[in-house]
C-alpha cells in the first residue's frame, strides 16, 4: 500500500489519484439531499423531525393541476418542487425517523472533482475499521479503458472518527488519508464486492479486453494476494459481472449484465452535462456479449454454477433479507435503453427493483414481483438493513423504502457496522451516522 499523493507523482501529466483533496466537513446534516432524499414540500410535525429535514405529505403533490410544470425527464430533472438547495433530508413517511434516529449527520470524507475514484465495490472490513472501494470502470471521469485498469483504495474510519471528534464544529475541515492498493494483474475492472468473506475481500470484476470477468478473493492486507474463484460459465466468458452477495447458506450470488452504469446522485446534481458512463463492450473494453443478462449462484465448496433468475433488461444490484428467504434485484434497463445505449437513456425501460422468494432447496428465485420503481435515474447498488429496509443508489442519491416498498424517505453504499453508512458518490465519499443496523457478514 502506498499513499496516494506519493504515487500520483509518477503518473505523468494526466495523472489520476484516488483523492485530489481529502477533507472532512463537520456539518450537522450535510449533502444528504443528494444521497438520502430529494426536494422539499409541505412540512408537518416539524418538531418531530431532525434539523435540515423536511416531512412531505404525499397528498401535497398528488394533484399538481394543469397550470403546473411537470417533469419530463427522470434523468435530468429532480423532484424538488420548491427548488430547495441541498443538503437536507426529505421524508415521505414518518417511519424514516426510526432509520435516521434523533441526531443523524453526514460528513464528506474525500473529494476529487476530476476523477470518479469512489464508484464501485464498497466493502467494510471490521477488523481494521477500513472501507475499500474502486474507481469507475469506464465513463467520462473513470479514466479506465481497454488499456487502463480501474483503481482500488481504502479509507480508515478510525482515523476519520478521531478527526471528527477533534473538529466537530460546523464547517471545520481536516485532512484524511486515502491509500491506494496495488492488486495482482488477475483483478481487472472491479465492479462490485462484499465481505469480508472468510477474512478476504470478495470482489467481482467486469474483465478487460481478453482478460475474463471473474470472482476473486483478495487479502485486505499487503501484498493483497488474490485467488480467482470463477471466470467462466462452462467455457464461455461472462459479459461484465456486476454485483455479488453472500447468501446465509454460504452460497455466492451474482449478476452478469451488458448495460450502462448508473450515475451517482451527487454527480447528477453537480455534473449534469456529463453523459451516463458505459462499460463492458459498450465502452470498448470488453468483447461482444455471449450470454443473457442473468443472476447466478456459485457453490464455493463444489465450484458448481447455475442460473437462478433470468429475463432482465439489465440486472444490476443484488441483496437478501437477513434470513435469506427474500432476494432483491435492481434492473437498470432505463440506462442506455435505445439500442444498448448508443442513442441515450430511455425512461420507458425498467428502473425497477424486483423481489423474489428464494427456494430453500434449489435457491432458484421464484414469484417475481415489483418491489418499487425508482422515480429518478435507476437503482444501482442495493443494501438491506437488519429490519428489512431497502437502500438503493439512485439518480438523486440513496433512496430508502420499508419492507412493503413504501418510500420512507449515489452510486453505491455499504454499512460500516451499526449506525454508519459509507456512501460512494463517484467524486466524493460521505460518512452518514444514522440509527439503522446492518445485517452482519455471513462468513466473516
C-alpha positions in Angstrom: 0.0 0.0 0.0 1.2 3.5 -0.8 -0.1 6.9 0.0 -2.0 8.2 -3.0 -0.2 11.6 -3.1 3.2 9.9 -3.3 2.2 7.5 -6.0 0.4 10.1 -8.1 3.7 12.0 -8.9 4.7 9.1 -11.2 1.6 9.1 -13.4 2.6 11.8 -15.9 0.8 14.9 -17.0 -2.7 13.4 -16.9 -2.2 11.7 -13.6 -5.2 10.5 -11.6 -5.4 10.0 -7.8 -8.0 8.4 -5.6 -8.5 11.7 -3.8 -7.2 15.0 -5.1 -8.0 16.9 -1.9 -9.1 14.8 1.1 -11.1 16.7 3.7 -13.8 16.3 6.4 -16.6 18.7 6.5 -18.1 18.7 10.0 -21.7 19.6 9.4 -24.8 18.7 11.5 -26.5 17.1 8.4 -25.0 17.8 5.0 -25.0 16.6 1.4 -27.6 14.0 2.3 -30.1 15.8 0.0 -28.2 14.2 -2.9 -27.9 11.0 -1.0 -30.9 10.1 1.1 -33.6 12.4 -0.1 -34.9 14.7 -2.8 -36.6 18.1 -2.5 -39.0 19.9 -0.2 -42.7 20.4 0.1 -45.3 20.8 2.7 -43.9 20.5 6.2 -45.8 19.0 9.1 -44.9 17.7 12.5 -41.7 19.7 12.1 -40.9 19.4 15.8 -40.7 15.6 15.4 -38.0 15.6 12.7 -34.3 16.3 12.9 -32.7 19.6 11.7 -32.4 20.1 8.0 -35.2 17.6 7.4 -38.5 18.0 5.7 -41.6 15.9 6.1 -43.6 15.8 2.9 -47.2 14.5 2.9 -47.6 12.7 -0.5 -51.1 14.3 -0.7 -49.4 17.6 -1.1 -48.3 16.8 -4.6 -50.9 14.1 -5.6 -52.6 16.7 -7.8 -50.4 19.4 -9.5 -53.1 20.9 -11.8 -52.9 21.8 -15.5 -51.0 25.0 -15.0 -48.1 23.4 -13.1 -44.8 22.4 -14.7 -44.4 18.6 -14.9 -41.1 16.8 -15.1 -40.3 15.4 -18.5 -37.1 13.5 -17.6 -36.2 11.1 -14.8 -32.5 11.7 -15.6 -32.1 15.4 -15.9 -34.9 16.8 -13.7 -35.0 16.0 -9.9 -38.2 16.0 -7.9 -37.6 19.2 -6.0 -40.9 21.3 -6.1 -39.6 24.3 -4.1 -36.1 24.3 -5.6 -34.6 23.8 -2.1 -30.8 23.8 -2.2 -29.1 20.7 -0.8 -28.3 19.4 1.7 -31.3 18.1 3.5 -33.3 15.0 4.4 -36.6 14.6 2.6 -39.1 12.3 4.4 -42.2 10.9 2.8 -43.2 8.6 5.7 -42.6 9.1 9.4 -41.2 5.6 9.6 -38.0 7.0 8.2 -37.5 8.8 11.5 -36.6 5.4 13.2 -34.0 4.9 10.5 -32.4 8.3 10.9 -32.5 8.4 14.7 -32.5 11.6 16.9 -29.3 13.2 15.6 -28.3 12.0 12.2 -25.3 13.5 10.5 -23.4 13.4 7.2 -19.7 14.2 6.6 -17.8 14.5 3.4 -14.6 12.5 3.8 -13.0 12.5 0.4 -13.2 14.6 -2.8 -11.7 14.8 -6.3 -13.9 16.7 -8.7 -12.0 15.5 -11.8 -11.8 11.7 -11.1 -14.6 9.2 -10.2 -12.4 7.5 -7.7 -15.2 6.2 -5.5 -17.8 4.5 -7.6 -17.7 0.7 -7.0 -17.5 -2.2 -4.6 -17.6 -0.5 -1.1 -16.6 -3.2 1.4 -16.3 -2.6 5.2 -13.5 -4.6 6.9 -14.4 -4.6 10.6 -11.1 -6.0 11.9 -9.2 -2.9 10.6 -12.2 -0.5 10.6 -11.5 0.3 6.9 -13.7 0.7 3.8 -12.3 -0.5 0.5 -13.7 0.8 -2.8 -12.9 1.1 -6.5 -13.0 3.8 -9.1 -15.5 3.9 -12.0 -14.5 1.2 -14.6 -15.0 3.4 -17.6 -17.0 6.5 -18.2 -16.2 10.2 -18.6 -14.4 10.5 -15.2 -13.4 6.9 -14.7 -10.1 7.2 -16.6 -10.1 3.5 -17.2 -10.5 1.8 -20.6 -9.2 -1.1 -22.7 -5.6 -0.1 -21.8 -6.1 1.1 -18.2 -7.4 -0.8 -15.2 -9.5 1.0 -12.6 -8.0 1.8 -9.2 -8.7 0.5 -5.7 -8.4 2.4 -2.5 -9.3 2.4 1.2 -10.0 4.8 4.0 -9.6 4.3 7.7 -12.9 5.1 9.7 -10.9 5.1 12.9 -8.8 8.0 11.6 -11.9 9.7 10.3 -13.9 9.3 13.5 -11.0 10.6 15.5 -10.7 13.6 13.2 -14.4 14.4 13.6 -14.1 14.1 17.4 -11.4 16.8 17.3 -13.1 19.0 14.8 -16.8 18.6 15.1 -17.8 22.3 14.7 -19.9 23.3 11.7 -17.7 24.0 8.7 -14.5 22.5 10.2 -12.2 20.7 7.8 -9.5 18.2 8.4 -7.4 16.1 6.0 -8.0 12.4 5.9 -5.6 9.8 4.3 -6.7 7.7 1.3 -4.4 4.8 0.4 -4.3 3.0 -3.0 -3.9 -0.7 -3.2 -1.6 -2.5 -5.7 -3.6 -5.6 -6.7 -2.5 -8.5 -8.8 -2.9 -8.3 -12.6 -5.6 -11.0 -12.4 -8.0 -8.4 -11.0 -9.3 -6.3 -13.9 -12.1 -3.7 -13.7 -13.6 -4.2 -10.3 -17.4 -3.7 -10.5 -18.7 -5.0 -7.2 -17.8 -6.5 -3.9 -18.9 -7.7 -0.5 -17.4 -9.1 2.7 -15.3 -9.8 4.5 -15.7 -13.4 3.4 -13.5 -15.8 5.3 -11.2 -12.8 6.1 -10.9 -11.7 2.4 -12.5 -9.1 0.2 -14.9 -10.8 -2.2 -14.6 -8.9 -5.5 -16.4 -9.2 -8.8 -14.9 -7.8 -12.0 -16.0 -6.8 -15.5 -12.8 -8.0 -17.1 -10.8 -6.0 -19.6 -10.1 -7.0 -23.2 -9.3 -10.7 -23.4 -9.0 -10.9 -19.6 -12.2 -12.5 -18.4 -14.6 -11.2 -15.8 -14.1 -13.0 -12.6 -15.0 -13.6 -8.9 -11.9 -13.4 -6.7 -10.9 -13.3 -3.0 -8.3 -10.6 -2.2 -6.4 -10.3 1.0 -7.2 -6.9 2.6 -3.6 -6.8 3.9 -0.5 -6.4 1.8 0.7 -7.9 -0.5 -3.1 -8.3 -1.4 -2.7 -11.8 -2.9 -5.7 -12.9 -4.9 -7.4 -16.2 -5.6 -9.8 -16.4 -8.6 -12.9 -18.5 -7.8 -14.6 -18.3 -11.1 -14.0 -16.8 -14.6 -16.4 -18.7 -17.0 -19.7 -20.4 -17.5 -19.0 -23.8 -18.9 -16.2 -22.4 -21.0 -17.8 -19.1 -22.1 -16.7 -15.8 -20.6 -19.3 -13.8 -18.7 -20.3 -10.4 -20.2 -19.5 -7.9 -17.4 -20.0 -9.3 -13.9 -21.7 -6.6 -11.8 -22.6 -7.2 -8.2 -22.3 -10.0 -5.7 -23.7 -11.0 -2.3 -23.2 -13.9 0.2 -26.4 -15.8 1.0 -26.9 -17.1 4.6 -26.4 -20.6 3.1 -22.9 -19.6 2.3 -23.5 -19.7 -1.5 -22.4 -16.7 -3.6 -25.0 -15.0 -5.8 -24.0 -12.6 -8.6 -25.3 -10.6 -11.6 -24.0 -10.5 -15.1 -25.0 -7.8 -17.5 -24.2 -5.8 -20.6 -25.5 -2.4 -19.8 -24.7 1.2 -18.9 -23.7 2.4 -15.5 -25.9 4.4 -13.2 -24.6 7.9 -12.3 -24.4 8.9 -8.7 -26.9 11.4 -7.2 -24.2 13.9 -6.4 -22.8 13.6 -9.8 -26.2 14.1 -11.4 -26.7 17.2 -9.2 -23.3 18.7 -10.0 -22.3 17.4 -13.4 -25.5 17.2 -15.5 -23.5 18.0 -18.6 -21.8 14.6 -18.5 -23.4 11.6 -20.2 -24.0 8.4 -18.2 -20.9 6.3 -18.3 -21.0 3.0 -20.1 -18.9 -0.1 -19.5 -18.1 -3.5 -20.9 -18.4 -3.8 -24.7 -20.4 -0.6 -24.9 -17.3 1.2 -23.5 -15.0 -0.7 -25.8 -13.0 -2.6 -23.1 -14.9 -5.9 -23.5 -15.8 -8.1 -26.4 -19.3 -8.7 -27.7 -21.6 -10.4 -25.1 -22.0 -14.1 -25.2 -24.8 -14.7 -22.5 -28.1 -13.3 -21.5 -28.3 -10.8 -18.6 -28.8 -13.2 -15.7 -28.4 -13.9 -12.0 -26.2 -16.9 -11.0 -25.3 -19.0 -7.9 -21.8 -20.2 -7.2 -21.3 -23.0 -4.7 -17.8 -22.2 -3.3 -17.4 -25.7 -2.0 -18.0 -27.6 -5.3 -17.4 -24.9 -7.9 -20.8 -25.6 -9.4 -22.6 -22.6 -11.1 -26.2 -22.4 -12.1 -28.7 -19.7 -13.3 -31.2 -18.8 -10.6 -33.0 -15.9 -12.4 -33.3 -14.5 -15.9 -35.4 -12.3 -18.2 -34.0 -9.0 -17.1 -33.3 -6.0 -19.2 -30.1 -5.1 -17.3 -29.8 -6.8 -13.9 -27.5 -4.8 -11.6 -27.5 -4.7 -7.7 -28.4 -7.7 -5.6 -29.4 -8.1 -1.9 -31.0 -10.5 0.5 -33.0 -10.2 3.7 -31.3 -11.4 6.9 -33.0 -14.8 6.8 -32.1 -15.3 3.1 -35.7 -16.1 2.1 -36.2 -13.0 0.0 -34.0 -11.7 -2.8 -33.9 -8.3 -4.5 -32.5 -7.5 -7.9 -32.2 -3.9 -9.4 -32.9 -3.6 -13.1 -31.3 -0.6 -14.7 -32.8 -1.1 -18.1 -33.6 2.7 -18.5 -29.9 3.5 -18.7 -29.0 3.3 -22.3 -32.3 1.8 -23.4 -32.2 2.7 -27.1 -30.1 0.1 -28.9 -28.0 -0.8 -25.9 -27.2 2.8 -25.0 -25.8 4.2 -28.3 -28.7 6.8 -28.5 -29.1 7.7 -24.9 -31.2 6.7 -21.9 -34.9 5.5 -22.2 -37.0 6.3 -19.2 -39.8 4.0 -20.5 -37.5 1.0 -19.8 -37.1 -0.5 -16.2 -35.7 1.5 -13.4 -37.1 -1.1 -11.0 -36.2 -3.2 -8.0 -37.8 -6.7 -8.2 -38.3 -9.0 -5.2 -38.3 -12.8 -5.3 -38.8 -15.8 -3.0 -35.7 -17.9 -2.7 -36.4 -21.6 -3.0 -34.9 -23.2 0.2 -33.6 -26.2 -1.7 -32.5 -25.1 -5.1 -32.1 -21.4 -4.4 -33.9 -20.5 -7.6 -35.6 -17.1 -7.5 -39.4 -17.6 -7.7 -42.5 -15.5 -7.6 -41.1 -12.4 -9.2 -42.9 -9.1 -8.3 -42.2 -5.4 -8.4 -40.8 -4.1 -5.1 -40.5 -0.5 -6.2 -40.0 1.7 -9.3 -37.4 4.5 -8.9 -38.6 8.0 -9.9 -35.1 9.4 -10.7 -32.4 7.7 -12.7 -32.2 4.0 -12.0 -31.2 1.8 -9.0 -27.6 0.7 -8.8 -26.1 -0.8 -5.7 -28.7 -2.0 -3.1 -28.5 -3.0 0.6 -31.0 -4.3 3.2 -30.7 -3.4 6.8 -31.5 -5.7 9.8 -35.1 -4.5 9.9 -35.7 -5.2 6.2 -35.5 -1.6 4.9 -34.1 -1.3 1.4 -31.4 1.2 0.4 -30.6 2.0 -3.3 -28.2 4.3 -5.0 -30.4 6.2 -7.5 -30.2 9.2 -9.8 -30.7 11.7 -7.0 -29.0 9.8 -4.2 -29.7 7.0 -1.7 -33.5 6.3 -1.5 -34.9 4.2 1.3 -38.0 2.1 1.4 -39.6 -0.1 4.2 -40.2 -3.8 3.6 -43.5 -3.0 2.0 -41.9 -0.9 -0.7 -43.1 2.4 0.7 -40.7 5.3 0.1 -39.8 6.4 3.6 -37.6 8.8 2.9 -25.0 7.7 -5.2 -23.8 5.1 -6.9 -23.1 2.5 -4.1 -23.1 2.4 -0.3 -22.2 0.0 2.4 -22.9 -0.3 6.1 -19.8 0.1 8.3 -21.2 -1.5 11.4 -24.4 -0.4 13.1 -25.3 3.2 12.7 -22.8 4.0 9.9 -23.4 4.2 6.2 -20.5 4.9 3.8 -21.7 6.3 0.5 -19.8 6.3 -2.8 -20.6 9.3 -4.9 -18.1 9.0 -7.7 -16.0 12.1 -7.0 -16.8 12.1 -3.3 -17.2 9.8 -0.3 -19.6 10.5 2.6 -20.0 9.0 6.0 -23.5 9.1 7.4 -24.4 8.4 11.1 -27.9 7.1 11.4 -29.8 4.7 13.7 -30.2 1.8 11.3 -28.4 -1.5 12.0 -26.6 -3.6 9.4 -27.0 -7.3 8.6 -23.8 -8.9 10.0 -21.5 -10.5 7.4 -22.4 -14.2 6.7 -18.9 -15.6 6.7 -16.5 -13.0 8.2 
